[in-house]
Amino acid sequence: MMKLRLHLCFVFFLVNLSVVYSAGLGLKPPENPPGVVPLFVEEHPGLSQFYVDSTLLKSNLSKLKRIEKLDSTQQIVEIRELLYDHDYRLPIALSLDEYVRRRLQFQNQSKWRETVIKDLSRKEAAGPSGIELNIPVRIRSKAFKRIFGGDRVGLRVTGNISFELAGRSEHREGSAVSSFEQRGNFSPRFKQTQQFQVEGKVGDKVSVKVDQNSEATFDLENTLRLTYTGDEDEIIQNIEAGNVSLSLPSTNYVSASSKHQGLFGFKTGMQVGNLSFVGIASLERGEKQKVTKTGKSDQNKFRIKDYEYSRNRFFFVDTIYQENFESGYNTQTMAWQVFGGGAFRISQLDVWVKARPTDPVTSRGVAVLDPQPGMNVDSLENAGEIPGEREIAYFKRLKYLEDYNYDEYRGFFWINQNVDDQDILAVAYQTEGGVKKGMLFSEVTDSTTLLLKLVKPKASKPDYKSTWKLAMRNVYNLGASQISPDGFDVKILFTKEGSDDDVQPVGDPKPFIFLTGLDRLDEQGNAIDGGDKKVDVKTGKIFDLATGYLIFPSLTKIAPPTASKLPIDKSLYVNIYDIKDRTTELQEHKFDIEITTSSVSSTFNLGFNVLEGSEVVRLNGRELVKDKDYTIDYFGGTLQILAPEARRADANVEIEYERGSLFQLDKKTLLGGRLEYSLGDRGFVGATALYLNKATLDQRVRLGQEPLKNFIWDVNTRLQFRPNFLTKALDYLPILETSAESKLKIEAEYAQVKPNPNTFNED
């Protein structure tokens, strides 16, 4: 039997909604007649009528000379072009006044053209701006202007839509096949993918935003939002329809005091004087979750990949400390010895980070690789930025012990907050030996332009060699703090060949924890060849169990330099220290670091698809701030608390959040509103009412998924007084004398829930 198959695949088209700007079009053809010397020589950035730029047709004449001179009367300008001492084109002559007038006109046109080209190039570099449609005709209706706050209507679309048509034709021949199969068949397949965003504007008050992604895993990733924003003196302050959110922070007992992000419906806000109202009617498509953890010691065992070092967290202050870091460790005991006789001890360190728009106090500054006394900061600023060498920005000074800390002898510091790839880090420091780099904070005034030592430029990459090596890639987060030495253990496993070898399989067969310097002593503190297979947790310069970090004594722990004291076989080296590409890191991965701890974890797994902005994280009753006190991966659901208090054994952590459900088997309806009267700085009085109806399609009632109808209402107030009689009464007491006025705060709330926990077959 013979079988023939034919596969056909057609890709129709890909629509990429973008605008391409061309900065190379000539703005105006030359006015000179052909064959006559041009009055001025123009540079052609792109297409022009007489411009030739070809490999075959070269228009550059190396022997062509252009001569411009005044005649003997000093009133006539003569312009000639000579090729081998012969006129190449007809010469031109004009009066000096006419020449000056035309020269000025030519310079103005050239400057205007240069400005336009730079503007278009900047827009092109910023990325595709999509299709933007603005109705050119203004709407004359007064009612339209009054309602929508303007007379313009616009639409902007960005994204891409692709269509793919594929087909398969199969034809079989032979006696064993049926007549139907011999005829063959053709099976078409059509696929459409779309990822686009639509933004619309009606006047100044109404906006529309649509996000559509056909490849989205969850329906909540496709959003539609219609927003009306009223003027400050209007009763209707805002109206939202589509994907909305609800947050009522003034209440304590009503569940809406946490954030609701997975809502689809209608929300409005109104205000009359000091009386405000927020109402909502929506379907709840998210699933609320809550994680509560009271501090206790847990036994944890987990692995860290060799490329999962602590990124953008630990940095050397200067190159001298980076170069002397590994040589400072004693070969036998791995104790670190001070280099330079203590002259390089850092006595003062100020750390600055590129300011964000919301930062209240910032300073203009220039960060360079090697700031020296006497440098002209204004000249550096006027010279502009050099990627990886000179950064110019507004900087915010970090607070010592709160935002950062540093090792005064080894010369590195670490940041207690999230640092993005686009952030800039710079420092100013002074040593005991009198070395000073950058401008110390004590020298800064309101009008000062900072001069700082550049540590991390924006978009750092291996090509920036001077700053790339200042980032430490030998530090690993142990996932907890206040780790007890009892039960703590570390193993380094070679996993490239599919096995977990903790002993070097080639060369000197010694444990990797010995070869990397983690185990050089026995329990009595004596040096032992090969180690005792237990990491030396008392070596404080390697294991910082209080803050929960492991610092390898080599900056490239699995690929040490030639003169290294850590004799790892070169065939096992890992090339992960000069790359940024995650795919390459995965390919180079060879080792796992297995860590066993008995501690309090500060990392929580919330599950997949956490709704962005829905989380409320509290630590010991204090609400934490995202990117400062904690970081979160919304898709993977990993939340890590950065605040050091979270790692204490007595820490209480409470996390409320919402998740998108893969299958929506129930229907939740949320109705209600809040009325609040503001008393200014003296407080408020408010009332809230919410109704939640949950219906399920499942005919069998399951625990935790019961249909219900709940109604909750509350009345609450917060008042603040300044009772002067208390101040006077305290002043009458002997010895006591008040230095500020008395304040009395009263907060009260009454709430009631009327539940119906199972409405299934209630009729």
Beta strands, then each sheet from edge to edge (+ up, - down):
strand 1: 2-17
strand 2: 64-70
strand 3: 76-83
strand 4: 86-87
strand 5: 92-95
strand 6: 131-134
strand 7: 153-173
strand 8: 185-202
strand 9: 206-213
strand 10: 223-229
strand 11: 236-246
strand 12: 260-272
strand 13: 275-284
strand 14: 286-294
strand 15: 298-305
strand 16: 314-316
strand 17: 346-354
strand 18: 363-368
strand 19: 390-397
strand 20: 404-407
strand 21: 412-415
strand 22: 425-431
strand 23: 436-437
strand 24: 450-456
strand 25: 475-477
strand 26: 480-481
strand 27: 489-494
strand 28: 543-544
strand 29: 549-551
strand 30: 591-601
strand 31: 603-605
strand 32: 616-619
strand 33: 622-623
strand 34: 630-633
strand 35: 638-641
strand 36: 652-660
strand 37: 666-678
strand 38: 683-696
strand 39: 708-721
strand 40: 744-756
sheet 1: 1+ 7- 6+
sheet 2: 1+ 7- 8+ 9- 10+ 11- 12+ 13- 37+ 38- 39+ 40-
sheet 3: 2+ 3- 4+
sheet 4: 2+ 3- 5+
sheet 5: 14+ 36- 32+ 33-
sheet 6: 15+ 30- 26+
sheet 7: 15+ 30- 27+
sheet 8: 16+ 21- 20+
sheet 9: 23+ 22- 17+ 19- 18+ 24+
sheet 10: 25+ 29- 28+
sheet 11: 31+ 35- 34+
end
